[in-house]
Amino acid sequence: MTPKESRVRRMHSPGRLEEEGCSCLPRCLVWKEKWTQRLTVPTSRQPPWACSSPEPSMEKCAAGTRANSTMNSICDYAQTKKGSKVSLPRGDTHPSGRCSLLKHKMQWASILLLAGLCSLSWAQYEEDSHWWFQFLRNQQSTYDDPYDPYPYEPYEPYPYGGEEGPAYAYGSPPQPEPRDCPQECDCPPNFPTAMYCDNRNLKYLPFVPSRMKYVYFQNNQISSIQEGVFDNATGLLWIALHGNQITSDKVGKKVFSKLRHLERLYLDHNNLTRIPSPLPRSLRELHLDHNQISRVPNNALEGLENLTALYLHHNEIQEVGSSMKGLRSLILLDLSYNHLRKVPDGLPSALEQLYLEHNNVFSVPDSYFRGSPKLLYVRLSHNSLTNNGLASNTFNSSSLLELDLSYNQLQKIPPVSTNLENLYLQGNRINEFSISSFCTVVDVMNFSKLQVLRLDGNEIKRSAMPADAPLCLRLASLIEI
C-alpha cells in the first residue's frame, strides 16, 4: 500500500488506526492561539486527540532531527504530555544532502496536508467530539465578549475584624451577602448601595460602609446619633431614622455636616425638641414631624436653598418667625397639628402647598399670599379664624385651587377668586349666603369655576340661597348646605 492509499484509508476510517502511517489523526482544526491558552479539558475524559499508542517518527534528516515541530505549530493540542511525538504521513526518503531544503518544503507541505486532513476528519468525529467543541465555544464567549453586564468590585474590609472578602458581581445571580455589611443589618447583593437595619431592636447606630447611599434604621430603640457615625459614608442620599427614641441632646453637633449629597432625612416619630443644625445644603426633604419641637429659630433652616418639602406637623411649635423666607425652593410646608397663634412671617415664592390646620391661628395678614404666586392648596381648618381677622382680599389669589377654612369661627363667606375650584366652609357660624363672595358681577360672561362648596354645619339654610346663585356657580357639581 502506498503512503497516499494509506492516508486515504485512514481518512475514511478514523476509528481504525493503521499500523502504517499516523497512529493518531488529530481531530481538531487550526484554532486561534487565544483559544488554546484558555481551554481547559476535564481530566475525567480523555481528549479526542490523545494517542493510544506510540507514534512513528518522520524520516530522519542527516542531522538526526525530527519534523514533529510542524504539527505542534498547527495544533498545539495534539501533545498530551511533554515529549510526545506527533506522527506525520510517511513520505519518500530524501538524501541527507538535501535535508535543509527539503525540511523547509516539507513543513509547508505538511501544513497544507494536515489542515486538509483535520477539516475532512472533523465530519467523522463530529458526534463524539461535540462535547468539547461546545466547551471550547463557551470558553470563547466567556473571554472574547467585550461587554460585561456585571461589573466586578472588590469588597472593603469587614469593619469588625473579618477578612477581606473576594470580589463580587452585584448584578449576577445569586451572590453572597457583602462581607463589609454589619451583622445587625442586611445588604442585598442586587442593591449594593442600600443597608437595611430596620425593626432590629437596635440601641445604637452600626458602622456604615463607604459605598452606601441608602440606610434604613427606622423602628428601633436608637436614642443617640454619635458624632462621626456617617463620616465614612459621605455619599449618602437617604437616611431613615424615624420611629426611634432620639433626643436632641444626644445628636452630634456636626453629625450631618459632611454629607454633602444627602437629599432625604427622616427624623420623624422621635423625641427631638429642636431642629438639628447645621444641615446639608443638598437636602431636599426634611421629615421632623411627630416630635416635641417647640420653636423654629430664624437660623435653624439657614442655607437650605434646595429644600422642597418640610414636614413639621404634630409638634409643639408655637412660633416660626421668618425662618421660612430663605427656603426659595420650598414647595410643600406642613405645620399642621401645632400650637401656632399666627402664620409664618412670609412664605417662599415657590410654595404650592401650605398646611396649617389644627392650630390656634386667629388672623391672616392682608395680601399674605401675594408673595407666593404659585400657591395652589391652603388648609386652615380647625383654627380660631374670625371675619375680623381676615382682610377682604386675603384669599383672593388667582392661583388658588383649594381652600379649606372649615371648623373656624367665621360668620360670613370670605371673598375668593373666581379660579377657586374647591371651598370647604363647613363647621363655622355662617348665617348668610352672599353671592358677591364668588362673583362680583353676575352675568353670562362672569361666573365662578367652583366645583365643590361645603357649607354644611353652619347656621345658613338652603332657602337663603339667592336666585342668581345657579348662574354664578354653574360649574359646581356639589353644594352642601
C-alpha positions in Angstrom: 0.0 0.0 0.0 1.4 3.3 -1.0 1.6 6.2 1.5 -1.2 8.0 -0.4 -3.5 5.0 -0.2 -2.7 4.6 3.4 -3.7 8.2 4.1 -6.9 7.9 2.2 -7.9 4.7 4.0 -7.3 6.3 7.4 -9.2 9.4 6.5 -12.3 7.4 5.7 -11.9 5.0 8.6 -10.8 7.2 11.5 -11.8 4.7 14.2 -9.3 2.1 12.9 -5.8 3.1 13.3 -3.5 1.5 10.8 -0.1 0.2 11.6 1.1 2.1 8.6 1.3 5.9 8.8 -0.1 8.1 11.6 -1.5 6.2 14.6 -3.3 9.3 15.9 -5.1 11.6 13.5 -5.6 15.0 15.2 -9.4 15.7 15.5 -9.1 19.5 15.6 -9.0 22.5 13.4 -6.3 25.1 13.5 -7.6 27.1 16.5 -6.6 30.6 17.4 -3.9 30.9 19.9 -6.1 32.7 22.4 -8.4 29.7 22.5 -5.6 27.3 23.2 -4.5 29.4 26.1 -7.9 29.3 27.8 -9.2 25.9 27.0 -9.3 23.5 30.0 -10.3 19.9 29.3 -11.8 17.9 32.2 -9.4 15.2 33.4 -12.2 12.7 33.7 -12.4 12.4 29.9 -9.5 11.8 27.6 -9.4 14.4 24.9 -10.3 13.0 21.4 -6.9 13.9 20.1 -5.0 11.8 22.6 -2.9 9.0 21.1 -3.3 5.4 22.4 -0.1 4.1 21.0 3.4 5.4 20.3 3.6 7.3 17.0 6.3 6.6 14.4 8.5 9.4 13.6 9.2 11.1 10.2 12.1 10.4 8.1 15.3 11.3 9.8 17.4 14.1 8.3 21.2 13.9 8.1 21.5 15.8 11.4 19.1 13.3 13.1 16.3 15.9 13.7 12.7 15.2 13.6 10.0 17.3 11.9 7.3 16.8 14.5 7.5 20.5 15.4 5.5 21.3 12.3 2.5 19.5 13.7 2.9 21.3 17.0 2.7 24.7 15.3 -0.6 23.7 13.6 -2.5 22.1 16.5 -1.0 22.6 20.0 -3.5 20.2 21.5 -2.0 17.2 19.8 0.6 16.7 22.6 -1.0 15.0 25.6 2.2 15.1 27.6 5.6 16.5 27.5 7.8 14.8 25.0 5.0 13.1 23.0 5.6 12.9 19.3 3.1 13.5 16.5 3.4 11.3 13.5 3.0 12.6 10.0 2.2 10.5 6.9 5.2 8.8 5.6 6.7 10.2 2.5 9.6 9.4 0.3 13.1 9.4 1.7 15.5 12.1 0.8 19.2 12.2 0.6 20.8 13.8 3.5 22.5 16.4 1.4 19.1 17.9 0.6 17.9 17.8 4.1 17.8 21.5 4.9 16.0 22.4 1.7 13.5 19.5 1.9 12.8 20.2 5.5 11.6 23.7 4.7 9.5 22.4 1.8 8.1 19.5 3.9 7.0 21.9 6.6 4.8 23.8 4.2 3.5 20.7 2.5 2.7 19.2 5.9 0.9 22.3 6.9 -1.4 22.2 3.9 -1.8 18.4 4.1 -2.7 18.3 7.8 -5.0 21.3 7.5 -7.0 19.3 4.9 -6.9 16.1 6.9 -8.1 17.9 10.0 -11.0 19.6 8.2 -12.1 16.4 6.5 -11.8 14.2 9.5 -13.9 16.6 11.5 -17.1 15.2 9.9 -16.2 11.7 11.1 -15.7 12.8 14.7 -18.5 15.4 15.0 -20.8 13.2 17.1 -18.3 12.0 19.7 -16.4 15.3 19.8 -19.5 17.5 20.2 -19.0 17.9 23.9 -15.5 19.5 23.8 -16.5 21.7 20.8 -19.3 23.2 22.8 -17.0 23.6 25.8 -14.5 25.4 23.6 -17.1 27.7 22.2 -18.3 28.6 25.7 -14.8 29.5 26.5 -14.7 31.8 23.6 -17.9 33.6 24.5 -16.8 33.9 28.1 -13.5 35.6 27.4 -14.0 37.3 24.0 -17.2 39.1 24.7 -16.2 42.8 25.2 -19.5 43.6 27.1 -19.7 42.6 30.7 -23.1 43.3 32.2 -22.0 42.7 35.8 -19.0 44.9 36.7 -16.9 43.5 39.4 -15.9 45.4 42.5 -13.7 44.3 45.4 -15.1 44.1 48.9 -13.9 46.5 51.5 -12.5 45.1 54.7 -15.1 44.0 57.2 -15.3 46.6 60.0 -15.5 44.1 62.8 -12.2 42.3 62.3 -13.1 40.0 59.5 -11.0 39.3 56.5 -11.4 41.0 53.2 -13.8 39.1 51.0 -13.4 38.2 47.3 -14.6 40.4 44.5 -18.3 40.1 43.8 -20.6 40.8 40.8 -23.5 42.8 42.2 -25.9 42.1 39.4 -25.3 38.4 38.8 -27.5 35.7 40.3 -27.2 34.8 43.2 -24.4 36.4 45.1 -23.4 36.1 48.8 -24.1 38.9 51.2 -21.3 41.5 51.1 -18.7 40.9 53.8 -18.5 44.5 54.9 -22.2 44.7 55.9 -22.7 44.9 59.7 -24.0 41.7 61.3 -27.1 43.5 62.5 -28.2 44.6 59.0 -29.0 43.3 55.6 -27.2 44.4 52.4 -28.9 42.9 49.3 -26.3 42.0 46.6 -28.6 43.2 43.9 -28.9 46.6 45.6 -25.4 47.0 47.0 -25.7 50.7 48.0 -28.6 50.0 50.5 -28.3 48.8 54.1 -31.5 47.7 55.9 -31.2 47.8 59.7 -34.9 48.5 60.5 -37.0 46.7 63.1 -34.0 45.0 64.7 -34.4 46.5 68.2 -31.1 48.3 67.8 -29.9 50.7 70.5 -27.0 52.2 68.6 -26.1 53.1 65.1 -23.8 50.4 63.5 -20.9 51.1 61.2 -21.9 52.4 57.7 -19.7 51.2 54.8 -18.4 53.9 52.5 -20.3 52.6 49.4 -23.8 53.0 51.0 -26.2 55.6 49.7 -29.4 54.5 51.4 -29.5 53.5 55.0 -32.7 52.4 56.9 -32.6 52.5 60.8 -36.3 53.1 61.4 -38.4 51.4 64.1 -35.6 50.6 66.6 -34.6 51.7 70.1 -31.8 54.1 69.0 -31.5 57.1 71.4 -28.5 58.9 70.0 -26.6 59.8 66.8 -23.0 59.8 67.8 -20.5 62.2 66.3 -18.8 60.8 63.2 -21.1 57.9 62.6 -21.6 58.9 59.0 -18.1 60.3 58.2 -17.1 57.1 56.4 -20.2 57.2 54.1 -20.1 60.8 52.7 -22.1 59.8 49.6 -25.3 59.0 51.5 -28.5 60.1 49.8 -31.2 58.8 52.2 -31.1 58.4 56.0 -34.2 56.9 57.6 -34.2 57.2 61.4 -37.9 57.6 62.1 -39.6 55.6 64.8 -36.8 55.7 67.4 -36.1 57.4 70.7 -33.6 60.0 69.6 -33.3 63.1 71.8 -31.8 66.5 70.7 -29.1 66.5 73.4 -27.7 63.2 72.0 -27.4 64.3 68.4 -23.8 65.3 67.4 -23.5 69.0 66.5 -21.9 68.2 63.1 -23.1 64.7 62.6 -24.7 65.7 59.2 -22.2 68.4 58.1 -20.1 66.1 55.9 -23.0 64.6 54.0 -22.8 66.9 51.0 -25.1 64.7 48.8 -27.8 64.0 51.4 -31.3 64.5 49.9 -33.8 63.0 52.3 -33.6 62.9 56.1 -36.3 61.1 58.1 -36.2 62.0 61.8 -39.9 61.9 62.5 -41.5 60.0 65.4 -38.7 60.7 67.8 -38.2 62.8 70.9 -36.5 65.8 69.4 -37.1 69.2 71.0 -35.2 71.3 68.4 -34.2 71.1 64.7 -30.7 69.6 64.2 -28.3 72.2 62.9 -26.4 72.6 60.7 -27.9 70.5 58.0 -26.5 69.7 54.5 -27.3 72.3 51.8 -28.2 69.5 49.4 -31.2 68.4 51.5 -34.5 68.2 49.5 -36.9 66.6 52.0 -36.8 67.0 55.8 -39.1 65.0 58.0 -39.3 66.2 61.6 -43.0 65.5 62.3 -44.2 63.8 65.4 -41.6 65.2 67.7 -41.5 67.7 70.6 -40.1 70.7 68.8 -41.4 73.9 70.4 -39.9 76.6 68.2 -38.1 77.2 64.9 -35.3 79.8 65.2 -34.7 82.1 62.3 -31.3 80.5 61.5 -32.4 76.9 62.1 -33.0 76.3 58.3 -30.4 78.6 57.1 -28.7 77.6 53.8 -31.3 75.0 52.8 -31.8 76.5 49.4 -32.6 73.2 47.8 -35.2 72.1 50.3 -38.5 71.3 48.5 -40.6 69.7 51.3 -40.6 70.4 55.1 -42.7 68.3 57.4 -43.1 69.8 60.9 -46.6 68.6 61.7 -47.6 67.1 65.1 -45.1 69.0 67.2 -45.4 71.7 69.9 -44.3 74.7 67.8 -45.6 78.0 69.0 -43.6 80.3 66.8 -41.9 80.1 63.4 -40.8 83.6 62.8 -39.1 84.4 59.5 -37.2 81.1 59.2 -39.1 80.1 56.0 -38.2 83.1 53.9 -34.8 81.8 52.8 -36.3 78.5 51.6 -36.6 79.7 48.0 -37.2 76.1 46.6 -39.7 75.1 49.1 -42.9 73.6 47.5 -44.6 72.0 50.5 -44.8 73.3 54.1 -46.7 71.3 56.7 -47.1 73.0 60.1 -50.4 71.3 61.0 -51.2 70.0 64.5 -49.1 72.5 66.4 -49.7 75.4 68.7 -49.2 78.3 66.3 -51.1 81.5 67.1 -50.0 83.3 63.9 -49.0 82.3 60.4 -45.3 82.3 59.5 -43.8 85.7 58.7 -43.6 85.5 54.9 -43.8 82.5 52.6 -41.4 81.2 50.0 -42.1 82.3 46.5 -42.1 78.8 45.1 -44.6 77.4 47.7 -47.5 75.4 46.3 -48.9 73.6 49.3 -49.5 75.1 52.8 -50.9 73.1 55.6 -51.8 75.0 58.8 -54.8 73.0 60.1 -55.3 72.2 63.8 -53.5 75.3 65.2 -54.6 78.4 67.1 -54.3 80.9 64.3 -56.9 83.7 64.6 -55.9 86.0 61.8 -54.2 86.2 58.4 -52.5 89.4 57.3 -53.7 91.4 54.3 -52.3 90.2 50.9 -50.5 87.4 52.8 -50.4 85.0 49.8 -49.4 87.6 47.3 -45.7 86.7 47.7 -46.5 83.1 46.7 -47.9 83.3 43.1 -47.7 79.5 42.7 -49.7 78.7 45.7 -52.4 76.0 44.9 -53.6 74.5 48.2 -54.2 76.2 51.6 -55.6 74.4 54.6 -56.5 76.4 57.7 -59.2 74.2 59.2 -59.6 73.7 62.9 -58.2 77.1 63.9 -59.7 80.2 65.5 -60.2 82.4 62.5 -62.9 85.1 62.5 -64.0 87.6 59.9 -62.4 90.3 61.9 -59.1 88.7 61.5 -59.4 88.4 57.7 -59.0 91.2 55.2 -61.4 91.4 52.2 -58.8 90.2 49.7 -56.8 87.8 51.8 -57.9 84.7 49.8 -58.5 86.4 46.5 -55.4 84.8 44.9 -55.8 83.8 41.3 -53.5 80.8 41.7 -55.5 79.1 44.5 -57.4 75.9 43.6 -58.4 74.6 47.0 -59.1 76.5 50.2 -60.1 74.8 53.5 -61.5 77.1 56.2 -63.7 74.6 57.9 -64.2 74.4 61.7 -63.4 78.0 62.5 -65.4 81.0 63.9 -66.4 82.6 60.6 -69.8 84.2 60.3 -69.6 85.2 56.6 -68.2 83.7 53.5 -64.9 85.4 52.7 -64.3 86.7 49.1 -62.4 84.2 47.0 -61.0 84.1 43.5 -63.2 83.0 40.6 -60.5 80.5 39.8 -61.0 78.6 43.0 -62.3 75.1 42.5 -62.8 73.6 46.0 -64.0 75.6 49.0 -64.6 74.0 52.4 -66.5 76.1 55.0 -68.4 73.5 57.0 -68.5 73.7 60.8 -68.5 77.5 61.1 -71.1 80.1 62.1 -72.1 81.4 58.7 -75.6 82.6 58.6 -75.7 84.4 55.2 -75.1 83.3 51.6 -73.5 86.2 49.8 -73.2 85.6 46.1 -70.7 88.5 45.8 -68.2 86.4 47.6 -67.9 84.3 44.5 -68.9 86.6 41.6 -68.6 90.4 41.8 -70.8 90.7 38.8 -73.3 88.0 37.8 -73.9 87.7 34.1 -73.3 85.2 31.3 -69.6 86.0 31.0 -68.7 86.3 34.7 -69.0 83.1 36.7 -67.1 81.1 39.2 -65.1 77.9 38.5 -66.1 76.5 41.8 -66.9 72.8 41.7 -67.2 71.8 45.3 -68.8 74.0 48.0 -69.3 72.8 51.6 -71.5 74.9 53.8 -73.0 72.2 56.0 -72.8 72.6 59.8 -73.5 76.3 59.6 -76.4 78.5 60.5 -77.5 79.0 56.9 -80.5 77.5 55.3 -80.9 76.3 51.7 -83.8 78.8 51.2 -81.3 81.6 51.8 -79.5 81.0 48.5 -80.1 83.9 46.1 -81.9 83.3 42.8 -78.8 84.1 40.7 -76.6 81.6 42.6 -77.1 78.9 39.9 -75.9 81.3 37.2 -72.7 82.2 39.2 -72.0 78.6 40.3 -72.9 76.9 37.1 -69.9 74.6 37.2 -70.5 73.4 40.7 -71.0 69.6 41.0 -71.5 69.6 44.8 -73.1 72.2 47.0 -73.8 71.1 50.6 -75.8 73.4 52.9 
